[in-house]
Amino acid sequence: MGEETLVAMPLAPPHHHHHHAHLTALPHLAAPPPPPPPPAEIELTREHEEDAPADVPRREEALVVDGGEDVYYARKMLQGVVLRPPPHLPQPEAPPGLTRTLSAPAPDGYVEEGEQRPVERSASVNSAASAVVVDVASIGRFFRDRRDVLSSAITRRISSLKEASSSPPPPVGMDTYGVQEIHLPNVKVTVRLKDAIEADAEEDDDAAAAAAHHGGGDEGYSFSGSHIKGRVSFFSRSGCRDCAAVRAFFRQSALPYVEINLDVFPEREAEFASRAGASARVPQIFLNEKLLGGLVVLNSLRNSGEFERRVRDLAGRRCPDAAPRVPVYGFDNDPGKEGGDREDAMVGIVRVLRHRLPIQDRIVRLKLVKNCFSGADMVDGIVNHLECSRKKAVEIGRELARKHFIHHVFRENDFEDGSQNLYRFLEHDPAVPKYYNFIRGATNDGEPKLAAAIGQRMTKIMVAILEAYASDDRRHLDYSHIAASEEFRRYANMVQELQRVDMSALPAEERLPFFLNLHNAMAIHAVVRVGQPGAIDRRSSFSDFQYVVGGHPYSLATIRNGILRSNRRQPYTIAKPFGSSDKRLELVQGKVNPLVHFGLCDATRSSPIVRFFSTQGVEPELRHAAREFFLNGGVEIDLESRTVHLTRIIKWYSVDFGQDRETLKWILNYLDPTKAGLLTHLLNDGGAINISYLNYDWSLNV
């Protein structure tokens, strides 16, 4: 029994062999581009079939086709290859609205044996004809392959470097260390050894020393950040005159420096004491990790030329890790927000009530009151949770109201039992989007701090912001850098503590500086978060930007007109800021002091400059602010026309200054000698005096 053979022969008549498959020639299989097999008969033994691909089905019968080219196509069909028609024949059409494009079309639409068929993708009819079709899957595979190759190559190379470091030293004349390069297709990776970096640093030190030696001390000096490899840093505090002198010298010298304000970063106090001594006072200057000293030492070294030499030496030395570190945005520990606050003792019951009370919208007095619950609901919730009497539950409810966790929807009472008394949680107030000392709409659940302590810390942070990001005369502020600063981030976190502060505990003599500083800080915050208002919405901007302070909302207009102006009407309005039953009336100033208008900044160019006041010296500081305002264009006197040109602030708030002559006499106390003499002459000669008002520049003070 020999080897069975299958023979492909020229097409025979159909009656010769009934078991032969007869394939008629198909028109779309004509004229194939690959060379046809020879017309001679082709033998396929079962031996050859064993070597054929697994997906090609075995054929027991003989295949007979007409012509060698048909044998080629038949074989392709048996292998499962889909062939497109030749170009001169009609091609299959894509569904309506789509065209079929090839990522890498083969010549004439054919695919050679062993080649991968190009990927077909759908393209919109509106796509440009010249648009490049991107095979995203192939690109992804390419990058994954490159990543794997790169990772393995780097790993192997670093391993070889470690092995080389433990091998015997190379012969003399060979580079022991240096730049090691890894070459990959289209990628170059450079690995520098630590020894090489230290050697370069020593060379830089030598070069810097040589430059200092040859430069001499007679040519003067200025520094550029690109030439200083070391670090100049100093510790400071807000409002420190010596610190301001050090800061001014560094700026004038164009010397890059790092300032660490201990009022902004109180967690660095221990580091300062360990570096400079427990009794040291700011400023303390460091060149890299070495302590230089304070302002007196700096002035002494400047006069002798020694400071220039030390900085030249510093220019070539990289800053070691032992130097005071640079404050990093969001990463330094903030005691006020990083676990330093204790939770309020009542927060446990508050969290239970937030989940259990039926909070819903109700209609009361023909008004829709949102997110509220009744006093009876709260009493029931407290009784069920604590298993206490209703009288005890009412006392707990009043304590929650006193701590400003809840408030009456119309702020008419603290807390009373009953279904007609409606209350809401502080964070459920519909005006929360206007409260910019709420972060993500959450209430500060920490134990309330003293208002005086919060005010002092707020003032120190804002003074630090002005020292860092305002011009020396405070007329121009860099709001973009303020917004991105760590100081402002800490300020924004700190003002959350105002939400539930007890304002009734703030001494009367401290309320004036507290609200002056709060107004000016809010004005900066408003520009950073909202931006400069337009001409149309300018008035609303003074009312829409609000803080919650002690459970009550305060806007810029509320602070100026309600608190500082003793609840007087805002210009061109009818209603007073506070109603007769408003609890905020307890905080208003007893008597209007016209000087407050020169201590309030609304972030415009014509307003008084931004400043922050101390608790003890607020009155003399306000007088100084008025003198400075009138000295810098707040009043102009034209003796020839007998006209006094005043700021429009006096026109808007004329009720605070009095009649025309009374206003001029009041201004006389705050003018410089020249203007005071001219105005005195006009007031005493008995003639008429004309008063006009200067145009107000509403543009931003940038």
MIBA-488169 format. One record per residue (C-alpha): x, y negated, z; residue number from 0. Coordinates in steps of 0.5 Angstrom, whole numbers, plus 2048, in hexadecimal, padded with zeros to 3 digits. Layout:
<pts>
PT   x   y   z   k
PT   X   Y   Z NUM
...
</pts>
This chain:
<pts>
PT   x   y   z   k
PT 800 800 800   0
PT 804 7FA 7FE   1
PT 804 7F3 7FF   2
PT 7FD 7F0 7FD   3
PT 7FE 7EA 7F8   4
PT 7F9 7E4 7F6   5
PT 7FB 7E1 7EF   6
PT 7F8 7DA 7ED   7
PT 7F7 7DB 7E5   8
PT 7F4 7D7 7E0   9
PT 7ED 7D6 7E0  10
PT 7E9 7DD 7DE  11
PT 7E2 7DE 7DB  12
PT 7DD 7DE 7E1  13
PT 7DC 7E6 7DF  14
PT 7E3 7E8 7E0  15
PT 7E3 7E9 7E8  16
PT 7DD 7E8 7EC  17
PT 7E1 7E6 7F2  18
PT 7E5 7E1 7EF  19
PT 7E3 7D9 7F1  20
PT 7E2 7D5 7EB  21
PT 7E3 7CE 7EC  22
PT 7E1 7C9 7E7  23
PT 7E5 7C3 7E5  24
PT 7E2 7BD 7E9  25
PT 7E3 7B6 7E5  26
PT 7E6 7B3 7EC  27
PT 7EB 7B8 7EC  28
PT 7EF 7B6 7E6  29
PT 7F5 7B2 7E5  30
PT 7F9 7B3 7EB  31
PT 7FF 7AF 7ED  32
PT 803 7B5 7F0  33
PT 807 7B9 7EB  34
PT 802 7BF 7E9  35
PT 805 7C6 7EB  36
PT 807 7CA 7E5  37
PT 802 7CE 7E0  38
PT 805 7D4 7E2  39
PT 802 7D9 7E7  40
PT 803 7D8 7EE  41
PT 803 7DE 7F3  42
PT 801 7DD 7FA  43
PT 803 7E3 7FE  44
PT 800 7E4 805  45
PT 807 7E3 807  46
PT 806 7DC 805  47
PT 800 7DC 808  48
PT 803 7DD 80F  49
PT 807 7D7 80E  50
PT 801 7D3 80C  51
PT 7FE 7CE 811  52
PT 7F9 7D0 816  53
PT 7F4 7CC 814  54
PT 7F4 7CE 80D  55
PT 7EF 7D4 80C  56
PT 7F2 7DB 809  57
PT 7EF 7DD 802  58
PT 7EE 7E4 801  59
PT 7EC 7E3 7FA  60
PT 7F0 7E0 7F4  61
PT 7EF 7D9 7F2  62
PT 7EF 7D7 7EB  63
PT 7EE 7D0 7E8  64
PT 7EF 7CD 7E2  65
PT 7F6 7CA 7E1  66
PT 7FB 7C8 7E7  67
PT 7F9 7C2 7E9  68
PT 7F2 7C5 7EB  69
PT 7F6 7CA 7EF  70
PT 7F9 7C4 7F3  71
PT 7F2 7C1 7F4  72
PT 7F0 7C7 7F7  73
PT 7F5 7C8 7FB  74
PT 7F4 7C1 7FE  75
PT 7ED 7C3 7FF  76
PT 7EE 7C9 803  77
PT 7F3 7C5 808  78
PT 7ED 7C1 809  79
PT 7F0 7BA 806  80
PT 7EB 7B5 804  81
PT 7ED 7B2 7FD  82
PT 7EB 7AB 7FB  83
PT 7E9 7AB 7F3  84
PT 7EE 7A8 7EF  85
PT 7EE 7A0 7EE  86
PT 7EB 7A1 7E7  87
PT 7E5 7A4 7EA  88
PT 7DF 7A1 7EE  89
PT 7E1 7A1 7F5  90
PT 7DD 7A2 7FC  91
PT 7D9 79C 7FE  92
PT 7D9 799 805  93
PT 7D3 798 809  94
PT 7D0 791 808  95
PT 7D3 78C 80B  96
PT 7DA 78F 80C  97
PT 7E0 791 808  98
PT 7E5 796 809  99
PT 7EC 794 809 100
PT 7F2 798 80A 101
PT 7F7 797 80F 102
PT 7FD 79A 80B 103
PT 7FA 79C 804 104
PT 7FD 7A1 800 105
PT 7FF 7A0 7F9 106
PT 7F9 7A1 7F4 107
PT 7F5 7A4 7FA 108
PT 7F8 7AA 7FA 109
PT 7FC 7AE 800 110
PT 802 7B2 7FF 111
PT 802 7B9 803 112
PT 805 7B8 80A 113
PT 803 7B0 80A 114
PT 7FF 7AD 80F 115
PT 7F8 7AA 80C 116
PT 7F8 7A3 80E 117
PT 7F3 7A1 813 118
PT 7EC 79E 810 119
PT 7E9 798 814 120
PT 7E3 794 813 121
PT 7E4 78D 811 122
PT 7DF 787 811 123
PT 7DC 785 80A 124
PT 7DE 77E 80C 125
PT 7E5 77F 80E 126
PT 7EA 77C 80A 127
PT 7ED 780 804 128
PT 7F4 77F 806 129
PT 7F3 781 80D 130
PT 7F8 786 810 131
PT 7F4 78C 813 132
PT 7F8 78E 81A 133
PT 7F8 795 81C 134
PT 7F7 794 824 135
PT 7F8 79B 826 136
PT 7FF 79B 822 137
PT 801 795 825 138
PT 7FF 798 82C 139
PT 803 79E 82B 140
PT 809 79A 828 141
PT 809 796 82F 142
PT 808 79C 833 143
PT 80E 7A0 82F 144
PT 813 79A 830 145
PT 811 799 837 146
PT 813 7A0 839 147
PT 819 7A0 835 148
PT 81B 799 838 149
PT 81A 79C 83F 150
PT 81D 7A2 83E 151
PT 823 79F 83B 152
PT 824 79A 841 153
PT 823 79F 846 154
PT 829 7A3 842 155
PT 82D 79D 842 156
PT 82D 79B 849 157
PT 82E 7A2 84B 158
PT 834 7A2 847 159
PT 836 79C 84A 160
PT 836 79E 851 161
PT 83A 7A5 84F 162
PT 83F 7A0 84C 163
PT 840 79C 852 164
PT 841 7A2 856 165
PT 846 7A5 851 166
PT 84E 7A3 851 167
PT 850 79C 850 168
PT 851 79B 848 169
PT 858 79A 846 170
PT 85B 793 846 171
PT 859 78E 841 172
PT 852 791 841 173
PT 84C 78D 843 174
PT 84A 790 84A 175
PT 843 78C 84A 176
PT 83F 787 846 177
PT 83A 787 841 178
PT 837 78E 83F 179
PT 832 78E 839 180
PT 82D 793 837 181
PT 82B 793 830 182
PT 825 796 82D 183
PT 821 795 827 184
PT 81F 78E 827 185
PT 820 78D 82E 186
PT 827 78B 832 187
PT 827 78C 839 188
PT 82D 788 83D 189
PT 82F 78B 844 190
PT 833 786 848 191
PT 837 78A 84E 192
PT 837 786 855 193
PT 83E 786 855 194
PT 83E 782 84E 195
PT 839 77D 851 196
PT 83D 77C 857 197
PT 843 77B 853 198
PT 840 776 84F 199
PT 83D 772 855 200
PT 845 772 857 201
PT 847 76F 851 202
PT 841 76A 851 203
PT 844 768 858 204
PT 84B 767 855 205
PT 848 763 850 206
PT 844 75E 854 207
PT 84A 75D 859 208
PT 84E 75B 853 209
PT 849 756 851 210
PT 848 753 857 211
PT 850 753 858 212
PT 850 74F 851 213
PT 84A 74B 852 214
PT 84C 747 857 215
PT 848 743 85C 216
PT 848 73C 858 217
PT 843 73D 852 218
PT 83D 73E 856 219
PT 838 744 856 220
PT 831 746 854 221
PT 82F 74D 854 222
PT 82B 751 84F 223
PT 827 758 851 224
PT 82A 75B 84B 225
PT 831 75B 84E 226
PT 82F 75C 855 227
PT 830 764 857 228
PT 82F 763 85E 229
PT 829 760 862 230
PT 829 75A 866 231
PT 823 75A 86B 232
PT 821 757 871 233
PT 81B 757 877 234
PT 816 752 878 235
PT 810 74F 87B 236
PT 80A 74B 878 237
PT 80B 744 879 238
PT 812 744 87B 239
PT 816 73E 879 240
PT 81D 741 879 241
PT 81A 747 875 242
PT 818 742 870 243
PT 81F 73F 870 244
PT 822 746 86E 245
PT 81C 747 869 246
PT 81D 740 866 247
PT 825 741 865 248
PT 824 748 862 249
PT 81F 745 85D 250
PT 824 73F 85B 251
PT 82A 744 85B 252
PT 826 749 856 253
PT 828 74E 85B 254
PT 823 754 85B 255
PT 821 756 862 256
PT 81C 75A 866 257
PT 818 757 86B 258
PT 815 75B 871 259
PT 810 757 874 260
PT 80F 75A 87B 261
PT 808 757 87C 262
PT 806 75B 876 263
PT 80A 761 877 264
PT 809 762 87F 265
PT 80B 769 87E 266
PT 812 767 87D 267
PT 813 763 883 268
PT 817 769 886 269
PT 81C 76A 880 270
PT 81D 762 881 271
PT 81F 763 888 272
PT 823 769 887 273
PT 827 765 881 274
PT 828 75E 884 275
PT 827 75F 88C 276
PT 821 75F 890 277
PT 822 758 892 278
PT 823 756 88A 279
PT 81F 750 887 280
PT 81D 750 880 281
PT 81F 74E 87B 282
PT 825 754 87B 283
PT 828 755 874 284
PT 82B 75B 872 285
PT 830 75D 86C 286
PT 82F 764 86A 287
PT 82F 767 871 288
PT 833 762 874 289
PT 830 75D 879 290
PT 833 756 877 291
PT 82F 752 87C 292
PT 82A 74C 87C 293
PT 829 745 879 294
PT 82F 742 87D 295
PT 834 748 87B 296
PT 831 747 874 297
PT 833 73F 874 298
PT 83A 741 877 299
PT 83B 746 871 300
PT 839 741 86C 301
PT 83D 73B 86E 302
PT 843 740 86E 303
PT 842 743 868 304
PT 842 74A 86B 305
PT 83B 74B 869 306
PT 83C 74B 862 307
PT 842 750 863 308
PT 83E 755 866 309
PT 838 754 861 310
PT 83D 755 85C 311
PT 840 75B 85F 312
PT 838 75E 860 313
PT 837 75D 859 314
PT 83B 763 857 315
PT 839 768 85D 316
PT 833 76C 85C 317
PT 82E 76B 862 318
PT 82E 771 867 319
PT 829 775 86A 320
PT 82A 772 870 321
PT 828 76B 86E 322
PT 821 768 870 323
PT 81D 76B 86C 324
PT 818 767 867 325
PT 811 767 869 326
PT 80D 76B 864 327
PT 806 769 862 328
PT 801 76E 865 329
PT 806 773 869 330
PT 808 76F 86F 331
PT 805 771 875 332
PT 7FF 76C 876 333
PT 7FD 76C 87E 334
PT 7F6 769 87C 335
PT 7F4 76E 877 336
PT 7F8 775 878 337
PT 7F6 778 87E 338
PT 7F7 772 883 339
PT 7F0 770 884 340
PT 7EC 774 88A 341
PT 7E5 776 888 342
PT 7DF 772 88B 343
PT 7DC 776 891 344
PT 7D5 776 88E 345
PT 7D7 778 887 346
PT 7D5 77F 889 347
PT 7CE 77E 889 348
PT 7CE 779 884 349
PT 7D1 77F 87F 350
PT 7CB 783 881 351
PT 7C6 77E 880 352
PT 7C9 77C 879 353
PT 7C7 783 877 354
PT 7C0 784 87B 355
PT 7BC 77E 87B 356
PT 7B7 77D 875 357
PT 7BA 777 871 358
PT 7B6 774 86C 359
PT 7B3 76E 869 360
PT 7AD 76B 86C 361
PT 7A8 765 86A 362
PT 7A8 760 870 363
PT 7A5 759 870 364
PT 7A4 75A 868 365
PT 7AB 75B 867 366
PT 7AF 762 865 367
PT 7B4 763 86B 368
PT 7B9 768 868 369
PT 7BD 76E 86C 370
PT 7B9 76D 873 371
PT 7B7 771 879 372
PT 7B2 76F 87F 373
PT 7B4 76E 886 374
PT 7B0 774 888 375
PT 7B3 779 883 376
PT 7BA 777 886 377
PT 7B7 778 88D 378
PT 7B5 77F 88B 379
PT 7BB 781 888 380
PT 7BF 77F 88E 381
PT 7BB 782 893 382
PT 7BB 789 88F 383
PT 7C2 788 88E 384
PT 7C4 786 895 385
PT 7BE 789 899 386
PT 7BD 783 89D 387
PT 7B7 77E 89E 388
PT 7B5 779 899 389
PT 7B7 773 89E 390
PT 7BE 776 89E 391
PT 7BD 777 896 392
PT 7BB 76F 895 393
PT 7C1 76D 899 394
PT 7C6 771 895 395
PT 7C2 76E 88F 396
PT 7C4 767 892 397
PT 7CB 769 893 398
PT 7CB 76B 88B 399
PT 7C8 764 889 400
PT 7CD 761 88E 401
PT 7D3 764 88A 402
PT 7D0 763 884 403
PT 7CF 76A 881 404
PT 7C8 768 880 405
PT 7C4 761 87F 406
PT 7BD 75F 87E 407
PT 7BB 75F 877 408
PT 7B9 757 878 409
PT 7BE 756 87E 410
PT 7B8 755 883 411
PT 7BA 759 889 412
PT 7C0 75D 88B 413
PT 7BC 764 88C 414
PT 7B5 766 88E 415
PT 7B1 76C 88E 416
PT 7AB 76D 88A 417
PT 7A9 76E 882 418
PT 7A8 767 880 419
PT 7AF 765 882 420
PT 7B4 767 87C 421
PT 7BB 767 87C 422
PT 7C1 76A 878 423
PT 7C8 76C 878 424
PT 7CD 767 877 425
PT 7CF 76A 870 426
PT 7C8 76B 86E 427
PT 7C7 763 86D 428
PT 7C5 762 866 429
PT 7CA 75C 865 430
PT 7D0 761 867 431
PT 7D3 760 85F 432
PT 7D4 759 861 433
PT 7D8 75B 868 434
PT 7DF 75B 865 435
PT 7E2 75D 86C 436
PT 7DE 764 86B 437
PT 7E3 769 868 438
PT 7DE 76E 864 439
PT 7D8 76C 868 440
PT 7DB 76F 86E 441
PT 7DA 76C 875 442
PT 7E0 76C 879 443
PT 7DE 770 87F 444
PT 7E4 76F 883 445
PT 7E4 76B 88A 446
PT 7E3 764 889 447
PT 7E9 760 88A 448
PT 7E9 759 88D 449
PT 7E7 753 888 450
PT 7ED 74F 88A 451
PT 7F2 755 889 452
PT 7EF 756 882 453
PT 7F0 74F 880 454
PT 7F7 74E 882 455
PT 7F9 754 87E 456
PT 7F5 752 878 457
PT 7F9 74B 879 458
PT 800 74E 879 459
PT 7FE 752 873 460
PT 7FC 74D 86F 461
PT 801 748 871 462
PT 806 74E 86F 463
PT 802 74E 868 464
PT 803 746 867 465
PT 80B 747 869 466
PT 80C 74C 864 467
PT 807 74A 85E 468
PT 806 743 85E 469
PT 80A 73D 85C 470
PT 80D 739 862 471
PT 808 734 862 472
PT 802 739 862 473
PT 7FF 736 85C 474
PT 800 73C 857 475
PT 7FF 743 859 476
PT 801 749 855 477
PT 7FA 74D 856 478
PT 7FC 753 851 479
PT 802 755 856 480
PT 7FE 753 85C 481
PT 7F9 759 85A 482
PT 7FF 75E 859 483
PT 802 75C 85F 484
PT 802 761 865 485
PT 801 75B 86A 486
PT 7FA 75A 866 487
PT 7F8 761 866 488
PT 7F9 761 86E 489
PT 7F5 75B 86E 490
PT 7F0 75E 86B 491
PT 7F0 764 86F 492
PT 7F0 75F 876 493
PT 7EA 75B 874 494
PT 7E6 761 875 495
PT 7E7 761 87C 496
PT 7E2 75A 87C 497
PT 7DC 75E 87A 498
PT 7DA 760 881 499
PT 7DF 75B 885 500
PT 7DB 758 88B 501
PT 7DB 750 889 502
PT 7D8 74E 890 503
PT 7DF 750 893 504
PT 7E3 74B 88F 505
PT 7E4 745 893 506
PT 7E1 73E 891 507
PT 7E8 73B 890 508
PT 7EA 740 88B 509
PT 7E4 740 887 510
PT 7E6 73A 883 511
PT 7ED 73D 880 512
PT 7EA 744 880 513
PT 7E5 742 87B 514
PT 7EA 73D 877 515
PT 7EE 743 876 516
PT 7E9 748 874 517
PT 7E6 743 86F 518
PT 7ED 742 86C 519
PT 7EF 749 86C 520
PT 7E8 74B 869 521
PT 7E9 746 863 522
PT 7F0 74A 861 523
PT 7EC 750 862 524
PT 7E7 74E 85D 525
PT 7EB 74C 858 526
PT 7EF 752 858 527
PT 7E9 757 858 528
PT 7E4 753 854 529
PT 7E8 74E 850 530
PT 7E7 746 84F 531
PT 7DF 744 84E 532
PT 7DD 741 848 533
PT 7DA 73A 848 534
PT 7D3 73D 848 535
PT 7D3 742 84E 536
PT 7D8 73E 852 537
PT 7D3 73C 857 538
PT 7D1 743 858 539
PT 7D8 746 859 540
PT 7D8 742 85F 541
PT 7D2 746 862 542
PT 7D3 74D 85E 543
PT 7DA 74F 861 544
PT 7D9 751 868 545
PT 7DC 754 86E 546
PT 7D8 758 874 547
PT 7DA 755 87A 548
PT 7D7 757 881 549
PT 7D2 75B 87D 550
PT 7D0 754 879 551
PT 7D1 752 872 552
PT 7D6 74C 871 553
PT 7D7 749 86A 554
PT 7DC 743 869 555
PT 7D6 73E 869 556
PT 7D3 741 86F 557
PT 7DA 740 873 558
PT 7DB 739 870 559
PT 7D4 736 871 560
PT 7D1 73B 877 561
PT 7D7 73C 87B 562
PT 7DB 736 87A 563
PT 7D6 731 878 564
PT 7D1 732 87E 565
PT 7CC 735 87A 566
PT 7CC 730 875 567
PT 7C9 730 86E 568
PT 7CD 732 868 569
PT 7CE 72C 863 570
PT 7C8 72C 85E 571
PT 7C4 732 862 572
PT 7BE 731 867 573
PT 7BE 737 86C 574
PT 7C3 737 871 575
PT 7C8 73D 871 576
PT 7C5 740 878 577
PT 7BE 741 87A 578
PT 7BB 73F 881 579
PT 7BC 746 884 580
PT 7C2 748 880 581
PT 7C7 74B 885 582
PT 7CD 747 881 583
PT 7CB 741 884 584
PT 7CF 743 88B 585
PT 7D5 742 887 586
PT 7D4 73B 883 587
PT 7D9 735 885 588
PT 7D5 730 88A 589
PT 7D7 72A 886 590
PT 7D9 729 87F 591
PT 7E1 727 87E 592
PT 7E2 724 877 593
PT 7E9 727 877 594
PT 7E7 72E 876 595
PT 7E6 72C 86F 596
PT 7ED 72B 86E 597
PT 7EF 732 871 598
PT 7EA 736 86C 599
PT 7ED 738 866 600
PT 7E8 73B 860 601
PT 7EE 73D 85C 602
PT 7ED 737 857 603
PT 7F3 732 855 604
PT 7EF 72C 858 605
PT 7ED 72F 85F 606
PT 7F2 72F 864 607
PT 7F8 734 864 608
PT 7F7 73A 867 609
PT 7F9 73B 86F 610
PT 7F8 73F 875 611
PT 7F7 73C 87C 612
PT 7FA 73E 883 613
PT 7F5 73E 889 614
PT 7F9 739 88D 615
PT 7FB 734 888 616
PT 7F5 734 883 617
PT 7F3 72C 885 618
PT 7FA 729 883 619
PT 7FA 72E 87D 620
PT 7F4 72C 87A 621
PT 7F6 725 87B 622
PT 7FC 726 877 623
PT 7F8 72A 872 624
PT 7F4 724 871 625
PT 7FA 71F 870 626
PT 7FE 724 86B 627
PT 7F7 724 867 628
PT 7F6 71C 867 629
PT 7FE 71C 865 630
PT 7FE 720 85F 631
PT 7F8 71D 85B 632
PT 7F2 71E 860 633
PT 7F1 716 860 634
PT 7F3 710 85B 635
PT 7F3 709 85C 636
PT 7F2 704 857 637
PT 7F3 6FD 85A 638
PT 7F2 6F9 854 639
PT 7EB 6FC 852 640
PT 7EA 6FD 85A 641
PT 7E8 704 859 642
PT 7EA 70A 85D 643
PT 7EA 711 859 644
PT 7E8 716 85E 645
PT 7E8 71E 85E 646
PT 7E1 721 85C 647
PT 7E1 725 862 648
PT 7DF 71F 866 649
PT 7D9 71D 861 650
PT 7D7 724 862 651
PT 7D7 724 869 652
PT 7D6 71D 86B 653
PT 7D1 71E 870 654
PT 7D7 721 874 655
PT 7DB 71A 873 656
PT 7D6 715 874 657
PT 7D5 70F 870 658
PT 7D9 70C 86B 659
PT 7DD 707 86F 660
PT 7DD 70C 875 661
PT 7E0 711 870 662
PT 7E6 70C 86E 663
PT 7E7 70B 875 664
PT 7E8 712 877 665
PT 7EC 713 871 666
PT 7F1 70E 873 667
PT 7F3 712 879 668
PT 7F6 717 874 669
PT 7FA 713 86F 670
PT 801 712 86D 671
PT 803 70A 86F 672
PT 803 708 868 673
PT 7FC 70A 867 674
PT 7FA 708 86E 675
PT 7FC 701 86D 676
PT 7F8 700 866 677
PT 7F2 703 869 678
PT 7F2 6FF 870 679
PT 7F3 6F9 86B 680
PT 7EC 6FB 868 681
PT 7E9 6FC 86E 682
PT 7EB 6F6 871 683
PT 7EA 6F0 86C 684
PT 7E2 6F1 86C 685
PT 7E1 6F2 865 686
PT 7DE 6F8 862 687
PT 7E1 6FF 861 688
PT 7DF 703 85B 689
PT 7E0 70B 85C 690
PT 7E0 710 857 691
PT 7E2 717 857 692
PT 7E7 71B 853 693
PT 7E6 721 84E 694
PT 7E6 728 852 695
PT 7EB 72D 84E 696
PT 7E7 733 84F 697
PT 7ED 737 84C 698
PT 7F0 73D 850 699
PT 7F6 73B 854 700
PT 7FB 73F 851 701
</pts>
